[in-house]
Amino acid sequence: VREIAIIGAGPAGSTAALSALREGAAVRISERSRFPRHKVCGEFLTPESRQTLEGLGVWSDVLAARPAMMTRLTLAFGNSARTQMLPEPAYGVSRYAFDHLLLQAAIALGAQLVRESATHPQAPAILAMGRPAAAEPGSRESRLFGFKAHFGGPVSDAVELYFFRGCYVGVNPVEDDITNVCGLGPRRILAQYDFDIDEFVRSHEPLAERLAPLTRRFDWLHTGPLFFRNRLSHDGTPGIFPAGDALSFVDPFTGSGQWNAVLTGMLAGRFAARGQPVADYLAACRDVLRLPLFSATMVRRVLPTAAAGPLSRVIPAALLYRLTRPRSFG
Ligand SMILES: Cc1cc2nc3c(=O)[nH]c(=O)nc-3n(C[C@H](O)[C@H](O)[C@H](O)COP(=O)(O)OP(=O)(O)OC[C@H]3O[C@@H](n4cnc5c(N)ncnc54)[C@H](O)[C@@H]3O)c2cc1C
């Protein structure tokens, strides 16, 4: 039996484990955090994820978490907002529930979980530890930081994205009538509020109004700095398969990071368990992710500019949405 080491039990690591186990491999997962745990994420799960999660036998577990359904998308640039129907309903499920249920499913199928911070695994191994922390060039002030908190109060069936001053904040429902509020912005803006996110969100009137009837349920979580890597990264070591954010990290406004992680995790588990070359795995990932990586790069270039608002009125949200999705993988 082939033995596979997996580092990280986020969506990429757990789906890699599920797919490798289904191929008959033995799996050992190293995870440094205790689950369940909250995580900075918009918690918007694309409708296409369903097919992949069904294939891995865990969609019924996702449904059991009673995800919120979203049917509408609101894009708000400055003070003007536009709402459209989503091409398909999307799901809102907290990372507290989602990551936990995926890991539990992998354990139930035979994965061994070790709570440790792992570094240099022996091949075959899957690196699913999320975004690398390494600093990249660029001014300190322009570095992006993410934040998130859950709120109680009236819930909507829309995913709402507020873009202002080079920042954006997403507001959308998850399970149990909870509203997730998650965003990111450059240090130079957030530092004006001493990283006090309550003050920061209240500084933008449309967002202040939107959040007024809601009550925050826990302290803001922070993460960063965030570096987008819209290309697949790999150090070339044979038998080492990077998946999820460890492979590429697209701008979160696309809401497809979790699906990227689930898809590449599923592929990594399959290729590693079958003893197939890493180069073939990367070619399969490139095929699936080429369009969303390219589109996310283009949109990210436009977002901070004055053209973003006018463009959003002429480009149908459905098109933007489709361009930033990975290609379905059968
Ligand atoms: C602000 C923001 C908003 C986002 N919004 C959305 C959204 O709405 N929808 C969406 O689909 N995506 C969103 N994303 C992206 C999404 O969160 C990621 O793409 C997704 O978490 C990637 O999953 P992963 O399994 O690759 O990595 P992660 O979820 O980061 O999991 C990595 C795991 O590895 C563990 N780990 C790390 N290092 C080690 C180590 N050395 N040893 C052991 N364990 C280790 C960590 O504890 C963690 O549990 C957002 C991201 C950000 C920053």
The ligand as a MOL file (V3000), in Angstrom:
LIG
                    3D

  0  0  0     0  0            999 V3000
M  V30 BEGIN CTAB
M  V30 COUNTS 53 58 0 0 0
M  V30 BEGIN ATOM
M  V30 1 C -9.9490 37.5220 3.0250 0
M  V30 2 C -10.1980 36.2080 2.3100 0
M  V30 3 C -11.4700 35.9100 1.8410 0
M  V30 4 C -11.7120 34.7110 1.1660 0
M  V30 5 N -12.9760 34.4340 0.7200 0
M  V30 6 C -13.2200 33.2830 0.0700 0
M  V30 7 C -14.5390 32.9280 -0.3360 0
M  V30 8 O -15.5170 33.6360 -0.0630 0
M  V30 9 N -14.7200 31.7660 -1.0090 0
M  V30 10 C -13.6790 30.9300 -1.2990 0
M  V30 11 O -13.9020 29.8890 -1.9190 0
M  V30 12 N -12.4200 31.2230 -0.9070 0
M  V30 13 C -12.1650 32.3630 -0.2230 0
M  V30 14 N -10.9070 32.6410 0.2010 0
M  V30 15 C -9.8160 31.7200 -0.1450 0
M  V30 16 C -9.8520 30.4660 0.7100 0
M  V30 17 O -9.8980 30.8170 2.0770 0
M  V30 18 C -8.6030 29.6290 0.4300 0
M  V30 19 O -8.4420 29.5110 -0.9750 0
M  V30 20 C -8.7070 28.2340 1.0440 0
M  V30 21 O -8.6670 28.3370 2.4630 0
M  V30 22 C -7.5470 27.3680 0.5930 0
M  V30 23 O -7.6090 26.1190 1.2310 0
M  V30 24 P -6.2650 25.3060 1.5310 0
M  V30 25 O -6.7180 23.9810 2.0580 0
M  V30 26 O -5.3640 25.3480 0.3640 0
M  V30 27 O -5.4990 26.1240 2.6690 0
M  V30 28 P -5.9740 26.5200 4.1320 0
M  V30 29 O -7.4380 26.5960 4.2180 0
M  V30 30 O -5.1610 27.7120 4.4840 0
M  V30 31 O -5.5390 25.2850 5.0350 0
M  V30 32 C -4.1960 25.0530 5.3500 0
M  V30 33 C -4.1230 24.2430 6.6490 0
M  V30 34 O -2.7560 23.8450 6.8430 0
M  V30 35 C -2.4050 23.9880 8.2150 0
M  V30 36 N -0.9520 24.1490 8.2360 0
M  V30 37 C -0.2320 25.1710 7.6980 0
M  V30 38 N 1.0900 24.9410 7.8700 0
M  V30 39 C 1.2010 23.7630 8.4970 0
M  V30 40 C 2.3120 22.9780 8.9390 0
M  V30 41 N 3.5770 23.3730 8.7370 0
M  V30 42 N 2.0690 21.7880 9.5440 0
M  V30 43 C 0.7900 21.3700 9.7600 0
M  V30 44 N -0.3060 22.0790 9.3780 0
M  V30 45 C -0.0950 23.2420 8.7380 0
M  V30 46 C -3.1960 25.2150 8.6650 0
M  V30 47 O -3.3830 25.1810 10.0470 0
M  V30 48 C -4.5180 25.0460 7.8760 0
M  V30 49 O -5.4870 24.3430 8.6300 0
M  V30 50 C -10.6460 33.8020 0.9440 0
M  V30 51 C -9.3700 34.0840 1.4490 0
M  V30 52 C -9.1420 35.2630 2.1310 0
M  V30 53 C -7.7640 35.5580 2.6820 0
M  V30 END ATOM
M  V30 BEGIN BOND
M  V30 1 1 1 2
M  V30 2 1 2 3
M  V30 3 2 2 52
M  V30 4 2 3 4
M  V30 5 1 4 5
M  V30 6 1 4 50
M  V30 7 2 5 6
M  V30 8 1 6 7
M  V30 9 1 6 13
M  V30 10 2 7 8
M  V30 11 1 7 9
M  V30 12 1 9 10
M  V30 13 2 10 11
M  V30 14 1 10 12
M  V30 15 2 12 13
M  V30 16 1 13 14
M  V30 17 1 14 15
M  V30 18 1 14 50
M  V30 19 1 15 16
M  V30 20 1 16 17
M  V30 21 1 16 18
M  V30 22 1 18 19
M  V30 23 1 18 20
M  V30 24 1 20 21
M  V30 25 1 20 22
M  V30 26 1 22 23
M  V30 27 1 23 24
M  V30 28 2 24 25
M  V30 29 1 24 26
M  V30 30 1 24 27
M  V30 31 1 27 28
M  V30 32 2 28 29
M  V30 33 1 28 30
M  V30 34 1 28 31
M  V30 35 1 31 32
M  V30 36 1 32 33
M  V30 37 1 33 34
M  V30 38 1 33 48
M  V30 39 1 34 35
M  V30 40 1 35 36
M  V30 41 1 35 46
M  V30 42 1 36 37
M  V30 43 1 36 45
M  V30 44 2 37 38
M  V30 45 1 38 39
M  V30 46 1 39 40
M  V30 47 2 39 45
M  V30 48 1 40 41
M  V30 49 2 40 42
M  V30 50 1 42 43
M  V30 51 2 43 44
M  V30 52 1 44 45
M  V30 53 1 46 47
M  V30 54 1 46 48
M  V30 55 1 48 49
M  V30 56 2 50 51
M  V30 57 1 51 52
M  V30 58 1 52 53
M  V30 END BOND
M  V30 END CTAB
M  END
